Amino acid sequence: MRYGFYIGTCLFLLVVQTTIFPYLPVLRGMYDLLIPFVIFISICLPMRESLPCALILGLIMDNLSGSPFGLYLTFYLWLFIGVRFIIKFLRVSNKFLLLVVVIVAVLIENILMIATFAFFEPAGQLPADVFLIVAQQFLWALATGPVFLLCLLTLAKRFNLQWDGAAPQPNAYG
């Protein structure tokens, strides 16, 4: 049941992100939905299960996106490592921490993409609307990122999934 939940959620997010969001004008500026999912698996799963899952997600996103190969793989790996490092020192049940982690991860992914595409662009110029897109993704992450992450944590609790990750199980999710 547990692995079915993780695989099903991952596939659902991939399908929604790659086939539905690009065609809805309101959601065109949405951030990468797999960021909260990688944070979720970093918190909930043990290292031997969550690290391969994050790497496989990175490979899938590298293949589905038009970005240079390894961009998502690298970002998800460093996001995974960063979250695992953070939860050693801070409480996972802190909602403000979840808000900050999701927003910072979205901003870091945007900075990484901007730097990568500026490096590969012959003139080193960025598109004119790049800062508008970053602002939209920041606002979407601010509004929906922590809610989405808390929904994943609540679903995991509702399905009675074992909490055997690096962090202690919080008493209440929301």
C-alpha positions, -999 to +999 in steps of 0.1 A: +000+000+000+028+024+009+047+020-023+015+022-043+007+055-027+041+069-035+042+057-071+006+067-077+011+102-063+043+107-083+027+096-115-003+117-109+018+148-103+039+141-134+008+137-156-008+168-142+023+189-145+032+179-180-002+175-197-027+197-179-009+228-165+006+239-198-028+242-214-045+262-186-036+299-188-041+305-151-017+276-141+010+283-167+032+299-141+029+271-116+061+258-100+075+223-102+050+201-083+076+175-076+094+199-052+070+194-024+069+157-032+107+153-030+105+172+004+077+148+015+097+117+006+128+131+022+109+136+054+088+103+054+109+076+038+142+061+050+173+070+031+175+037+012+140+043-003+138+080-007+172+086-024+165+062-053+130+077-056+144+113-058+170+102-084+144+084-105+121+114-103+150+136-115+157+113-144+121+112-154+118+150-153+150+153-173+136+131-200+102+148-201+114+184-200+134+202-226+161+212-201+197+201-203+201+165-191+209+163-154+194+196-143+164+181-124+185+151-113+210+174-097+184+197-082+163+169-067+195+153-053+206+185-036+171+192-024+169+157-009+203+162+009+193+197+021+160+185+036+176+155+053+202+179+068+176+204+079+154+179+097+182+168+119+181+202+136+146+215+131+111+201+139+092+188+109+058+197+123+067+234+122+044+248+095+065+279+090+096+257+083+076+238+056+066+271+041+102+284+040+116+251+027+092+249-002+096+286-012+134+285-010+135+252-030+113+268-058+136+299-058+167+278-060+153+257-088+145+289-107+180+304-101+195+271-113+174+271-144+181+307-152+219+302-147+218+270-168+199+286-197+220+318-196+251+297-198+239+278-228+224+308-246+249+321-272+246+358-262+240+350-225+207+368-227+176+357-208+140+359-221+123+392-213+096+376-191+119+354-170+114+376-139+077+376-143+077+338-144+099+336-113+076+360-095+045+339-105+062+307-093+072+324-061+036+335-055+022+300-064+047+284-040+038+308-013+001+301-017+000+264-024+034+248-016+029+243+022-007+234+017+002+208-009+030+194+014+006+192+044-020+175+022+006+148+013+015+144+050-022+141+059-029+116+032+000+095+044-014+096+079-049+088+066-037+057+048-019+047+079+015+046+061+044+038+084+064+069+093+099+055+093+119+083+077+147+104+092+123+127+111+102+118+141+065+117+134+047+150+142+017+149+164-006+169+141-003+178+104-026+206+101 
